[in-house]
Every structure is written in C-alpha cells, then in structure tokens.
C-alpha cells in the first residue's frame, strides 16, 4: 500500500497530478493535511484553506481511482493542548467521527506535535482515550498516529501515548522534530 501526504493547499491539483502520473491507484492511501483540533458541530474542517465542496471533490476523486483518504488532524501548527475541546475529549471524538462520516473520509491521522513541556500530566491518558474511543465507535476506520521522534524515551508523553493506544492503531509514524 502506498501512502501519500497531501497538504490542503492546492490539494485538488496535487491529486489530479498524482492521477496523471499514475501514482494514485487501487490501495493507495492519501492523507490530507492539516486540520486543527477545534472540530465542533459545524460541517467545515477547521484549519483548512479549501471549501467543503472542494474537499468532497478530492475525496470523490481519490475514491474513484480505488484509493482511500484520511484526514490528518494536528501537525506543526495545530497543537492538541490548544484545542477548545481538550477537556471534553468525548465530545471531540464524537465531532471528529461525525465530520469524517459527513465528508466520506476512510481514516484519520492524529498528528501530535505538542511540546513535552506544555502538555498537562493527563495528556497521554486523555489522548489515548480519544484514539481508543474512535476505534470502538468506528471499527473499520483506518487510524494512524504521527508523533515527533521521542517515542522510545522512557517517561515521555509520546511513549506513554503509544503504549496506551497501540492496539487501536493501524499504523504509527515517527517524524523528526
């Protein structure tokens, strides 16, 4: 399975270019990046610079070529701890599930790049709860976790989060900070 990351700026043109170069085919997984975590009851994707209609066109285009598409939430500019719903993690999970269904996404990538010094002590527990809850509610949803590369450091929030959520993940990605 091929994985292709696609930043939401010029995403429709990027997807069409992938098709033109025969890079998007059956089994390809596209990750559309980056939404922020302030997902509420509205039907728009916060942090995106593209419209609802264009997002739906992108998803339809990927699906029409046999690909799957995930929404990446987080990234370098959208910290989890800055989210309005951080202390209401169940509501955040429901809002994310609803939004994925409305648009037709096949998966979600949680891209967690919060600074270790700024996360509260319950961060790993709360975020693992979100991931595990998403798996429980959506057994066929493709769930990935992307974090900065400190995951193997004993005592790091990254290691704790991965340890608590690994059974609910389809894939884990480590990136350099």
C-alpha positions as CSV (number, residue, x, y, z in Angstrom):
1,X,0.0,0.0,0.0
2,X,1.3,3.4,-0.9
3,X,0.9,6.4,1.4
4,X,0.9,9.9,0.0
5,X,0.7,13.1,2.2
6,X,-1.1,16.0,0.6
7,X,-1.2,19.4,2.2
8,X,-4.6,21.1,1.8
9,X,-3.2,24.0,-0.2
10,X,-3.7,23.2,-3.9
11,X,-4.8,19.7,-2.9
12,X,-7.2,19.1,-5.8
13,X,-4.4,20.0,-8.3
14,X,-2.0,17.7,-6.4
15,X,-4.4,14.8,-6.5
16,X,-5.0,15.3,-10.2
17,X,-1.2,15.4,-10.8
18,X,-0.9,12.1,-8.9
19,X,-3.6,10.6,-11.2
20,X,-1.9,12.0,-14.3
21,X,1.4,10.4,-13.2
22,X,-0.3,7.1,-12.4
23,X,0.6,7.4,-8.7
24,X,-2.9,7.1,-7.4
25,X,-4.3,3.6,-7.9
26,X,-6.1,0.8,-6.0
27,X,-4.8,0.6,-2.5
28,X,-3.2,4.0,-2.4
29,X,-3.8,5.8,0.9
30,X,-3.8,9.6,0.7
31,X,-3.5,11.7,3.9
32,X,-5.0,15.2,3.5
33,X,-3.2,17.5,6.0
34,X,-3.8,19.5,8.3
35,X,-7.0,20.2,10.2
36,X,-6.9,21.7,13.6
37,X,-8.4,20.0,16.7
38,X,-11.2,22.6,17.1
39,X,-13.7,20.4,15.4
40,X,-17.2,21.4,16.6
41,X,-20.7,20.7,15.4
42,X,-20.3,22.7,12.2
43,X,-19.7,20.9,8.9
44,X,-16.5,22.6,8.0
45,X,-12.9,21.4,8.6
46,X,-11.2,24.0,10.8
47,X,-7.7,24.9,9.7
48,X,-8.3,24.1,6.1
49,X,-8.0,26.6,3.3
50,X,-10.3,24.8,1.0
51,X,-14.0,24.7,0.7
52,X,-16.4,21.9,1.7
53,X,-17.2,21.3,-2.0
54,X,-13.5,21.1,-3.0
55,X,-12.8,18.7,-0.1
56,X,-15.6,16.5,-1.2
57,X,-14.4,16.6,-4.8
58,X,-10.9,15.5,-3.6
59,X,-12.4,12.6,-1.6
60,X,-14.6,11.5,-4.6
61,X,-11.6,11.7,-7.0
62,X,-9.4,9.5,-4.7
63,X,-12.3,7.0,-4.2
64,X,-13.0,6.9,-8.0
65,X,-9.4,5.7,-8.5
66,X,-9.6,3.0,-5.9
67,X,-7.7,5.0,-3.2
68,X,-8.5,5.6,0.4
69,X,-8.2,9.0,2.1
70,X,-7.6,10.0,5.7
71,X,-7.9,13.4,7.3
72,X,-4.8,14.4,9.3
73,X,-5.6,16.4,12.4
74,X,-2.9,18.3,14.2
75,X,0.5,18.9,12.7
76,X,3.2,21.5,13.5
77,X,0.7,24.5,13.7
78,X,-2.3,22.8,15.4
79,X,-1.5,21.6,18.9
80,X,-3.9,19.3,20.8
81,X,-3.5,21.2,24.0
82,X,-4.7,24.4,22.3
83,X,-7.9,22.8,21.3
84,X,-11.2,24.2,22.7
85,X,-12.5,20.7,23.5
86,X,-9.3,19.3,25.1
87,X,-11.1,18.9,28.4
88,X,-14.2,17.4,26.8
89,X,-12.4,14.6,24.9
90,X,-15.6,12.5,24.4
91,X,-17.3,15.4,22.6
92,X,-14.2,16.0,20.5
93,X,-14.3,12.3,19.5
94,X,-17.9,12.5,18.5
95,X,-17.4,15.6,16.5
96,X,-14.4,14.0,14.6
97,X,-16.4,10.8,13.9
98,X,-19.3,12.9,12.6
99,X,-17.2,15.0,10.4
100,X,-15.3,12.0,8.9
101,X,-18.7,10.5,8.1
102,X,-20.1,13.6,6.5
103,X,-17.2,14.0,4.2
104,X,-16.6,10.3,3.5
105,X,-13.1,10.0,4.8
106,X,-11.8,6.4,5.3
107,X,-9.5,7.2,8.1
108,X,-7.9,9.7,10.5
109,X,-4.3,10.5,11.2
110,X,-3.7,12.1,14.6
111,X,-0.5,14.2,14.1
112,X,0.6,15.1,17.6
113,X,3.5,17.6,17.8
114,X,2.8,19.2,21.2
115,X,5.9,20.3,23.1
116,X,6.6,18.0,26.0
117,X,7.0,20.9,28.4
118,X,3.5,22.3,27.6
119,X,1.3,19.1,27.9
120,X,-0.7,18.6,31.0
121,X,0.0,15.5,33.1
122,X,-3.1,13.7,31.9
123,X,-2.3,14.3,28.2
124,X,-1.3,10.8,27.3
125,X,-4.2,9.2,29.1
126,X,-6.8,11.7,27.5
127,X,-5.4,11.4,24.0
128,X,-5.1,7.6,24.2
129,X,-8.8,7.6,25.4
130,X,-9.7,9.6,22.3
131,X,-7.9,7.1,20.0
132,X,-9.4,4.0,21.7
133,X,-12.9,5.6,21.7
134,X,-12.6,6.3,18.0
135,X,-11.7,2.7,17.4
136,X,-14.6,1.4,19.5
137,X,-17.1,3.6,17.7
138,X,-15.6,3.1,14.2
139,X,-14.1,-0.5,14.0
140,X,-13.4,-0.1,10.2
141,X,-11.8,3.4,10.4
142,X,-8.1,3.5,9.5
143,X,-6.5,5.2,12.4
144,X,-2.9,6.3,12.4
145,X,-0.8,8.3,14.9
146,X,2.1,10.5,13.9
147,X,4.4,12.0,16.5
148,X,7.8,13.6,16.9
149,X,10.6,11.1,17.3
150,X,10.8,10.9,21.2
151,X,8.5,7.9,21.4
152,X,11.1,5.5,22.8
153,X,12.3,7.8,25.6
154,X,11.2,6.4,28.9
155,X,8.9,8.8,30.7
156,X,8.0,10.8,27.5
157,X,4.4,11.5,26.8
158,X,4.9,10.1,23.4
159,X,5.9,6.7,24.7
160,X,3.0,6.7,27.2
161,X,0.5,7.6,24.5
162,X,1.7,5.0,22.1
163,X,1.8,2.3,24.8
164,X,-1.9,3.1,25.8
165,X,-3.2,3.3,22.2
166,X,-1.2,0.8,20.2
167,X,-3.9,-1.8,19.9
168,X,-6.3,0.8,18.4
169,X,-3.9,1.9,15.7
170,X,-3.5,0.7,12.1
171,X,-0.1,2.4,11.8
172,X,2.3,4.7,13.7
173,X,4.7,7.2,12.2
174,X,7.6,8.9,13.8
175,X,8.9,12.2,12.4
176,X,12.0,14.2,13.2
177,X,11.4,17.3,15.2
